[in-house]
Amino acid sequence: MLDSDFVRAQFPAFAEPSLEGQAFFENAGGSYTCQPVIDRLERYYRQRKVQPYGPYAASRLAGEEMDEARRRMAALLGVETGELSFGPSTTQNTYVLAQAFRQFMQPGEAVIVTNQDHEANSGPWRRLAEAGIEVREWRIDPETGHLDPEDLAELLDEKVRLVCFPHCSNIVAEINPVAEITAMAHAAGAFTCVDGVSYAPHGFPDVGALGADIYLFSAYKTYGPHQGLMVVRRALAEVLPNQAHFFNADVLYKRFIPAGPDHAQVAACAGMADYIETLAAHHGCAPGAVHDLMRAQEERLLQPLLDALKGRNRVRLIGPAEAARRAPTLALALGRPAAPVAAALAEQGIMAGGGHFYAVRPLRALGLDPEEGVLRLSFTHYTSEAEVTKLIEALDAVL
Ligand SMILES: Cc1ncc(COP(=O)(O)O)c(C=O)c1O
C-alpha cells in the first residue's frame, strides 16, 4: 500500500503555510510540483542558465541534464530515448503534428476523431478537412459518455490513416482500452494518436506496451514543470514530414519541435523520474510498479466519494460509478451553473473549479450546456483520506 505520509513529504505544497487547511481538488487542471523538480529547476537557474551543449562546464552540465530527462522519462514510458520530445504544451504539440499529417496525407484519406476528447486532441485534427481530408467522428454514448470500440469498427476502412482518442477524457474519465483500440486501428492500416494528459498523472503508462504511435501528456499535471511530453514512435516519426529546421531532420526527437525548447524545464523533467524512483525505492518495488501503487491508492479513496454522490439524485455524475474503471476526475452536472458552486466550495476550504474545461464538444454531446459547465473534483495518489472526507462534508453543505 502506498505510504501517504511519505508521498506527501515529497511535495512542498503540503507544508506550505499559505495553503494550509485547503484541500486541493483541481489536480486535473494542474498538479502540485514534487520537490526534485523544484530542486532541479532552481539548480538550473542558479548554476546552468547558459546555452546548453557547449564546451564549458556549466553548458555541458545543462545539456547533460536535458538529455538525462529525455533518457530517463523515455525509459519510464517504455520507449526509445529518441522517440520522446518536449514541447511547450500538448496543445502546441498536436498542432505541429497535425501540420505534419496535413503534408503526409492525400485528399480523400480520412482521420477519425472523437467527441470525448479535450479540444487539444480534436480541433487541430478536424482542421485537416480544410486540406480535403475526410474527418470521421467516433461518438460517445450521450447518456454515459462511453466510447464503444464497436462503433469505431464501423468507421475504420482503408481510407483511414489516423485514429485520435483520449486515454481518458478530462470529463468522462473512463479509462479507454488503448491497446485494444490501437490494435484495431493497426489492423486497418491506421496510426493512433492518444491524448494521455488526463491519464498520465495517475501513473505513467508503459507506452511501448500500449502500442500507440503517438502518446501525449503534460508535465505540469504529472508533478513537473510546464512542458508537453510527446512520444512519436520511430516508424511514424521517420515517415512524417519534418517540422523542424531542415538541418535537424535527422534527429528524431527534434523533428516535431520547431521552436527552441525551454531548457530549464526540460532539464527539470528529470525530477519526475527522481520522484518515481524515490517512491519505488521506498516501497521496495520497480519503478514500473509505481503506476499500480498509485492506482490502487486512488481507487481506495475514490470509491467512497463515488458512493456518497450516488445518493444525490439532483447531481449527474459523468462516466462510470466504479472507481476501477475511471480516473479520480469527477465531473458533476448540477442543472445550474457550476462556477458559483465551486466558489462556495472554496469558502469551505476546497479548491475546485466549475466550467467546460475545454471539453465543449463532450459536454454538448452529453446534452449539457458548456456555459453552465460542470463542477469538477479531481485528485491524485497524494490526496489524503482526510481531504476526501472533508470534500464529502463540504459537498453536503453546498449541493
Ligand atoms: C485531456 C487534456 N488534453 C489536453 C490538454 C491540453 O494540454 P496543454 O495545456 O498542455 O496544452 C488538457 C489540458 O487541460 C487536457 O486536460
PDBQT file of the ligand as one rigid body, heavy atoms in Angstrom, charges set to zero:
ROOT
HETATM    1  C1  LIG A 401      -7.276  15.850 -21.523  1.00  0.00    +0.000 C 
HETATM    2  C2  LIG A 401      -6.465  17.048 -21.894  1.00  0.00    +0.000 A 
HETATM    3  N1  LIG A 401      -5.841  17.073 -23.068  1.00  0.00    +0.000 NA
HETATM    4  C3  LIG A 401      -5.088  18.111 -23.443  1.00  0.00    +0.000 A 
HETATM    5  C4  LIG A 401      -4.923  19.208 -22.637  1.00  0.00    +0.000 A 
HETATM    6  C5  LIG A 401      -4.086  20.338 -23.100  1.00  0.00    +0.000 C 
HETATM    7  O1  LIG A 401      -2.823  20.301 -22.500  1.00  0.00    +0.000 OA
HETATM    8  P1  LIG A 401      -1.873  21.568 -22.544  1.00  0.00    +0.000 P 
HETATM    9  O2  LIG A 401      -2.382  22.529 -21.538  1.00  0.00    +0.000 OA
HETATM   10  O3  LIG A 401      -0.506  21.020 -22.210  1.00  0.00    +0.000 OA
HETATM   11  O4  LIG A 401      -1.922  22.124 -23.915  1.00  0.00    +0.000 OA
HETATM   12  C6  LIG A 401      -5.558  19.239 -21.394  1.00  0.00    +0.000 A 
HETATM   13  C7  LIG A 401      -5.417  20.422 -20.509  1.00  0.00    +0.000 C 
HETATM   14  O5  LIG A 401      -6.141  20.636 -19.599  1.00  0.00    +0.000 OA
HETATM   15  C8  LIG A 401      -6.349  18.134 -21.010  1.00  0.00    +0.000 A 
HETATM   16  O6  LIG A 401      -6.996  18.107 -19.837  1.00  0.00    +0.000 OA
ENDROOT
TORSDOF 0
